[in-house]
């Protein structure tokens, strides 16, 4: 059983039961915890499923399985808000700012490049990349390489410089006509470090003051394989700078993924994008229907 993935285990769980005895709901809560749900959240979801089965007179396991996927999708749709900075036009903000946050190793720098590529190619934006992770020379160099490959401007200072000053200069460049979307890559030291929190608050103040008329979003980049620790990361960053959403990386992995529902329930944070490969095009808007169906061990409805 240990070699079977979580989704397959959930699929088998419903497949082995022909009816819906009361203890099945209790066993389901235990299984959801193994899928990175919090204990209280798992119990609450099992209770909601029990109530739905009673109200809709669902007595067979396949019907309950489908109802579970529907409940999971509803949890995600409660916070989903669609793709920001869309096709442009009169309704598009004159200036957009995306601040990417997160711990080391989650893929913030690559995500910044993917977002810049997507918004330029699909949404007719003119992005500027801001290398605000000044503590790692490799991060600045990596962002510069991405900028060269994509033909996108990168604003950077010397290693050890003030990250807020980098963002300030990127804003200056945009306001001078050099672009209309700033994507800032920030330092990724551990979220428990108070110095990093203060640094992010300073960047936050600079952006809020200098780009008051623009649309300013703060997104946490999370590795999909992180598990329950992702919620602790999100809580710390959310407390520091009030997050607007999440970008998931390594979505092509074998991650269990239950923590995404915790982000929606506990912090009301939507997942905006999912990154799933190595190329610049391997990023897509998050799909609540598909994600819920996959998590539940059901194939997404192709008609959707």
Beta strands, then each sheet from edge to edge (+ up, - down):
strand 1: 96-101
strand 2: 127-132
strand 3: 153-155
strand 4: 181-186
strand 5: 215-223
strand 6: 245-249
strand 7: 271-275
strand 8: 283-285
sheet 1: 3+ 2+ 4+ 1+ 5+ 6+ 7+ 8-
end
